[in-house]
Amino acid sequence: MSLPRLLAVLAFLGFATVAHGDEPVLQTIDAANTRYSPLAQIDAGNVSRLKVAWTFSTGVLRGHEGAPIVVGSVMYVHTPFPNTVYALDLAHEGKILWRYTPRQDPSVIAVMCCDTVHRGLAYANGRLFLQQADTTLVALDPATGKVLWSVKNGDPGRGETNTATVLPVKDELIVGLSGGEYGARCPVTAYDQATGQRRWRAYAVGPDSDILFDPEKTTSLGRPVGKDSSLKTWEGDQWMTGGGCAWGWFSYDPALNLVYYGTSNPSTWNPAQRPGDNSWAEAIIARDADTGVARWVYQMTPHDQWDFDGVNEMILTEQTIGGERRKVLTHFDRNGFGYTLDRATGALLVAEKFDPTVNWASRIEQDAGKPGYGRPVLDPRFAPEEKGEEETTTGICPGALGSKNQQPAAYSPQTGLFYVPTNHMCMDYEPFRVNYVPGQPYVGATLTLHPPEGESHTGAFLAWDAAKGRILWSKPEPFSVWSGALATAGGVVFYGTLEGYLKAVDARDGRELYRFKTPSGIVGNVTTYMFGGRQYVAVLSGVGGWAGIGLAAGLADPADGSGAVGGYASLADYTATGGQLTVFERGE
């Protein structure tokens, strides 16, 4: 038997060492961001017999986003700030093998926008990778927790922090930063996995030399972007505090050698202070993994007036559109539109609402022969700039936290459907003038969040046909679904709720098959793994994130958390803080 085959068998049986093979282990399951598992022991016929196998307390009370990862016989669990990492022995129901507790200045907490969350670890080439809240990027020995190398990726003094996971690509590590609410102009950076040496760095806004755009070869909707494509859309030097951060998810197509990600809001939230399209904030960017040079770019929300960050995941699949089989990218944007683009060229193929209450724009212009191709058709009644500063625009849908935030969707090749955790929230928005001070909030707007008029639920879990741009089925939830979805070969889709339920539904019709109430609200992403010949399901509980910031941070003013405290006030009747990992197995 070959060595790779032997190691695979040992891993299946639960005897493998932590450093087996070279396949990356990712938060997104694969580099295409499908969040689809080929495991099928737990299926639609037996998922109702799930039972708790074991639990583990993280000892941290803030929002627990992301998921544990499993390498061989060891599970690695992360926490929110201070970003402690635990190595747990699967052969002994989570016995702690080692822990890594970084020393971070607690002052970084005050600079983190929307809770002290972190979206997890990645493993590749015999190393664990973690970017901490203070932007320190570390490589850990998976056997001991020893730091192999570390490098500072940003400066919290300028408002740069981190909440995201990282993406290993070949021998590189792709990382981003948060900070758009502090006027940070955040880069995406590639580091050498073995040494931590910087390979390339690219911003979203600024001169071509900073954003790594080739005026003739980088395209947008099939046309070269031209010289200074970003600078021309900003007034004066406002681009220097322009935001455009990448704090969400990265995906990678090895055949095209392209890394895909989305960029955040422009700074400030007050649109009157930054005339122009503010390119390339709130855009999808495809970059060459080796050089960082952009192949193509597409801006979803030019001149944003609503804080519709574009950082949500890019899911890479093949779809039949217009009778042609195409390699595509599907993106569920904060702005409420589900986009499907050709991932080689950036051509816009589909753009439709995935929440019927979306009203800030009536549609996206999809006729390439018409002016405004690719742009939203705005409804001036819901554009804050129409009323002006210190005036409130009411009833905007969705609210600033979007029809979907960072919580990742899943895709099943069995059904050809995408499974999307969503928010069902609207807002009232008042922009005001604000001055830039390094390291201080640079927001310039106040808002309140509330359900759409006449409705009470603030979330839904739905199935989406990306080729046709339509909802196949939708399950309303009392609160936003802030948990990432997981689709499996067993015909089951898992997700969690803010009240703390792990739920399993039938991938075909959304019929609920199982639910279990965990100790705290779930904002983590459900995952599954095989150990000892058995399939397990695992999820982190620990209410928090933007939706749960009131509970996580003990806030009481309804306006705090950019309106989330008031918008989710009743959540306190259903759950409380507490970080816990719950592992499930199939009962006999």
N, C-alpha and C positions, 0 to 999 in steps of 0.2 A: 504494500500500500504506500502511495506517495506521502511525503511529509505534509503537504497542504491538506490532503484528504484525511490523514490521521488526526491532524489538529482540528479539523472540522468535526470529526466524529467525537473527539474528546470534549470539544465545546458543547456538543449536543448532549452528551452524557453528564456534563457538569464537572469534568476533570481538567479542563484546559487552564493554562496559566493566563495571566492578564494580558500578556503581550503576544497574542496569537494573530498571525496573518497581517496583511497590510490594508484590508478594507476599512475605510473610515467608518466610525460609528457616530451618527449625527442626530441632532434633535429632530430633524425633519425626516428621519428614516432613510431618505436617499437624497442625493444632490439635486434631484429634480423637484424636491419639495412636495412629493405626492402624499406623504404621510400615509402610505399604503403598506401594510405588512402582508407577506405571503403566507403567514402562519394561519392554519385552518383547524387546529384541534378544537378550539372554541368556536362554535358556529351558531347559526340562527336557531338550530334545534336544541342546543344544550346550554346556551349562554344564561338561561334562566336559573341554572344550577350553580352559578358562580358563588363562591364563598370566600371570606377573608382568610388568606394563608398566614400573613404576618404583617406587622406594622412597625413604623419607626418614627420617633419624634425628632424633628430637626432642631428644636430648642430656640426657634426664631418665630416671632409673631407677625411679621409683615407679609405682604403678598408673595405667594410662591408660584411664579410662572415657570415655564419650561417643564422638563421631565428628567427623570434619572436615565442614565445610559448603562448598558450592560456589555462588558467585554469579558468573554470567557465565563469564569465562575464568580466574577466580581461585579457588583453594582456600584456605580458612582453617583452620589446624590449631592446636589448643590443647595445652597440657601440664598435668600435675599441678603442684603448687606448684614453682616460683614463678608458674605460670599465664602462661608466655610464649605469645604468639600469633604465628604465622608466616603471611604471605601468600605463596602459592606460585603461580607462573605455569604454568598447565596446558599452554600452548603450548610450553613448554621443559622438560617433565618435572620440574616442581617447583622451578624456579629461584626463589630467595628474592627477593621484591620488597621486602618490609620485615618487620621483627620488632618486636614490642612486648614489653618485659620490665619488668613493674611492680616497683617497689621495695616489698617487704613485709618486715616484721619477722619473721625466722625463728622467733621464739618462738611464733608462731601454730601452728607444726607440732605442738607439744606439746599443744595444745588440740583438735586435730582427732581425732575419735573413732577412725576406722577407715581409716587411710591418708590420704595427701594428695591424693586423687583430685579430679578436676573433670569435670563432665559436659557441658561444651562451650558453644559460642557460639550466638548467634542473630542473625539479620539482619532488619531491617525499616526501611522508609522511609529508605533511604540511610545507615543506621548499623549498625555491629556492636556487639553488647552482650555484656559480660562482667561477672559478679560474681566478684571474686577471693576467695581463701581468707580474707583478713582482712576480708571483707564490703564492701570498696570496690567500688561499682558504677560502671562506666565505659562511656561511649559512644565508639567509635572511628570515625574516618574510614576507610572501607574502601579508599580509594585510597592513603592515606599511612600509616595507623596512628596518626595524631595523635589525642590525647585531645580530644574535643569537650566533654565535661563529666564530672565524677565526683562521687560522693556516698558518704558512709559510711553503710551500712545497719544495722550492728550494732556490738557491742563485744566483741572477743576476750577482754578482761579479765574479762568475765562468762561466758566460755565460748561466746560466739556466733561461729560461723564459717560458711563456705559451701563446699559441694561441688557444688551443683546448677546447672543451666542456668536460663535465664529464659524467660518467655513474653511476646512482644509481642502485645497485644490492642488493635486499633484504634490510638489514639495513646498508649496506656499500655504500661507494662512491669511485669509481675507477677513478683515475686521472693519467695523464702523464705529461711530460715536453718536452720542446724544448731545443736545444743547441748543436747539433752535429757539427755545423759549428764553434763552440768555444771549441771543445775538451771536452765538458761535457759528462759524463757517466750517462745518465739520468735514473732514476728508474720509475717504475709504483708502485703506492701506493694505498692501501685501507684504508679509514678512516671511523670511526663510524659516521653515519649521524646525530645522536642526539647530540654528544659531540665534534666531531672533533678529537677524539683520534685515533692515528695510530693503524691499525690492522696488516698489513704486508707491506713489501716493497721488490720489486724484480727488479734487473737490468737485462740487456740483455747480457752484457759481463762481464767476470771476473770469480772468483772462484765459485764453486758450492754453497757455503753458501750465496753468494751475489745474484746469479741468481735464486736461489731456484729450482735447478734441482736435481732430484734423479737419480744417475748414472744408477741404474738398472730399475727404473720404468718410467722415462721420456724417450720417444722414438722419433726417427726421421726416417720417412719412414719405420716404423714398427720395428726398432731395437733400443735397449737401447743405449743411447748416451755415456755411460761410464763415468769414472771419468775425471774431468777437461776438459769437452768437449769444453768449450770456451777457456780456457787458452792455450790449445795445439795448437790453431790456430792463436795465436799472438806471436810476437817476444818480448822476455823480458817483460818489464812492460808497453808496449804500450797499453795494454787493459785499463790502468788507464785513458787514454784520448781517449777512443775508440769510443765514440758516442753511436749508438744503441738506440737512444731516441724514445719515443712513443708520438708523437705530433699529431697523427691522431685520428682515431675513434675506439671505443670499441664496441663489441657486446657480447651478453650473451645468452646461452642456459640453461634454468632452469632445463630441464630434465637431462642434463649431469652435471649441475652446473659448467660450464666452461665459462670463460671470454676469448675472442679472440681479438687479436690486432696485428699490425705489427710494426716492429722496423725500425729505420732510417739508414742512411748511417754510415759507419765507419769513424772515423777521422784519417788522413786528407783525402782530395779528391785526394791527390797524392798517387797512389797505391804503388810506389816504397818504401815509408817510412813505410809500414806495411805489410811485407810478410805474407802469409798464407791466410786461408779462412776468417779470422776475424769474427768468429762465436761469438754471434748470432745476429750480425747486419744484417739488411735487411732480416728479418725472420718473419714468422707467429708463434706466440706462443699461446698455449691454456693452461690456468692456472685454477686450482681449485679456485673458488671464495672465499671460506672460509679460505684457507691457503696460497694461492699464489703459491703453488708448481706446476711446469709445468707438464702437462700430456703429451704433445707432442710439437714438434717444427719442422719447415721446413724452410730452408734458400733458398730464391729465387735466389739471386745473390751473390754467394760466391766471396770473394776478389773483391769487387766492384771497378770498374775503371771509373764510369760514374756518380756518385751521384744519383743512382736509389733507393731513400728511399722506404721502403716497408710499409709505414704507412697507405696506403689507406684502406678503409673500408672492413670488412669481412661480406658478406651478407649470412644469414643462410636460406636455403630453402630445399625443397625435390625435387630431380630430378631422373628420370629414366635413368640409365647409364648402358649400356651393358645388358639391359633387367631386371635390378634390381632396385627397388625403394630404394633410399638411402637418408639419412640426410646428407646434404653437406654444405660446405662453398665455396663461390665464391669470388674471389679477383682479381681486375683489377690492376695490379702492374704498378709502374712507368716504369719498364723495357719494357713494351709493350706486355706482355703476360697475358692472362686471365686464371687464375688457378681455378680449381674445385677440392676440397679435401673432403674426408670423415671427417666430423667434430668430430667424436668420436675417430678416430684412427690417423688422419693426413695422410692417404694414398692418394697418388697423383693419381687423376682420369683423369684429362684433363689439358693440358697446351698448348695453341695456341695463335698466334699473333692476337691482336685486332686492330692493325694498319698494313696494308700490307707493309709499308715502313721500319719496324723494321729490322735492319741489323747487330746490334752488336753481335747477336747470330742467328744461322740458325734455331734452335729448342731447345726444352727441351727434354732430354732423358727420355722417358716414359716406356721403357722396363726394368722391375725390374731385369731381368736376365743379363743385360749388365753393364759393368763398367760405372761409371758416372751417374747412375740412379738418376733422379731428378735434375740433373745439366744442365745448359745451355751449348750448343755446340757453342763455341765462334768462331767468324770470326776474325782472327788476324789482318786483315786490319783496323778494327775499335776498336782495343784494345790499348789505350794510352800507356800502359806499354811496348808494343812491340817497340815503337819508343824511349821511354825513356823520361827523364826529359828535360824540356825546348825545346821540339819538339812538333809540333802541328799535331794532328790527325784530318783529315777533314772528313766531311760527315757522322758523326755518327748519327744514328737514333734509338730511339728518342733522343732529347736533354735532358739535365739534369732535366728539369722540368717534363719529363716523357710523355708517351703517355696518361697518366691521372695522375693528381696530387690529392690533397685531396678532390676535388669537388666530392661529393658522387653520385654514380649511384642509380637507383631504380629498383625494381622488381615487376612485375604484375603477380599474380597467375591466372588472367584471360587468359593471353596470354602465360604464362610460359617464358617470355622474360625479359632480363635485358636491361635497357636503360642507355647508358653510355655517359657522357660528356667527350670529349677527346681533346687532343692537337695533332697537326700535325706538329711537329717541329723537326729539326735536329740540330746538333751543330759541331763546331770545338773546340778541347779541348787540352789545353797545361798544363801539370802538372809541378810543380816546388817545390823545397824543402822549408819547412817552419818550424820554431821553435815554440814550444808551450809556450805561456805566458797566465796565467789564466786571463780570461775575455777579451782576444783579439781574433780576427778572426784566426782560425786555418784551413784554407781552402786548400791552396797549389795547386790551379789551376785557370787558366783564361779560359773563353770560350765565344764563340759567338753563338747566336741562329739564325736560318734561316729556311725557309720552305724547304721541300725536293726538290731536283733538278728538275727543270722544272715545279714546282707547285707554286701557289701563296696563297692558303688558308692555314691557320694555325690551323684549328680546324674542328671538326665534331661531330655530335650527332648521335649515332647508336644504333641499337637493336642487342642483342647478345644471341645466343643459348648456354648456359653454358654446357649442356650435350654433345653437339657435338663440341663445340669450334669453332663456325663460326659466321660471321656477316650476319644477315638477311637483314638489310637495313642500309644505312648510308646517312646522310644529311651533306654535306660540309658546313662549316661556315667560313666567312672571317678571324675570329680570334678564338683563343682557346676558348672552352666553359668552362669557369671557374665557372659556376653556378651548383649547385646540382640539380638533376632531381627529379621529383615527379610523381608517377603513381597513378591513382585513379580508383575506381570502375566504374566511368563513361566512361571508355575506352579512357581517355585522359592522355597524358603525358606532363608535363610542364617543361620548363627550361628557363634560361636567357642567354643573350649574352653580350660580353664585350662592344658592342656598346650601350647597354641599353635596348634591346628588351626583354619583356616577350613573350615567344612563347608557343603555345599549339599545339600538333600534335596528330594524330590518333595513338593509341597504336598498331594497327595492321600493318599499312603500312608506318607510318611516315609522312603522308600527313599533311601539315600545315593547321590548322583550325583557328588560331587566332594569332595576334601579336599586341603589344602595346609598344611604345617607352617611357620608363621611363626617368627621368631627368639625370641619370648617368649610367655608365656601371654596369652591374649586375655580382657580384661575390658571392652573397648570394644564399641561397637555397630556392626554392619555397616551400610554405607550404599552407595548407588549413584547415579550421575549420568550425564548425557550431555554429551559434548564432541566437537566436530569430527565429528559424525554417528555417533559410536560410544558404546556404553554401557560404563561402567566400574564396578567394584566396589571399595570401599576399606574398610580396617579398621585400627584402631590396635592394636598389640601392646604389651605392657608389663604383666607380671604384678603383681597387687596387689589393692587393695580388701580388704574384710574377709576373704574366703576366702584371699587370697594375701598377707596382711599379714606373715606370717613371712618369706617371701622378700623382699618389698619393703622391709621395715624391718630385716632381719637379726636377727630375734628367734629365740631358742632355747628358752626356757622353754615347755613345752607349755600352760601356763595363760595365757600372754600372748595378746593379741588376743581376749580373752573366749573363750578355748578354741580359737581357730582355728589357732594354731600347732601344737597337738597333733592337731587334727582333720584337718589337711591336711599332716602331716609328710612324707608320701611324695611330695608335689608336687615337691620339690627334685630328685627323680630324673628328672624329665621336662622341666624348663624352668629358666630363670634370668632375672634382671632385664634390662631393656633396652627403651627406648622407640623404636618404629619404626612408621611408616606404610607399609603395603603396598597398592599399587594394582594391580588385575587387569584384564585385557582378554580378550576372546574370541579364541582362536586360530583360524586359518583351516583 
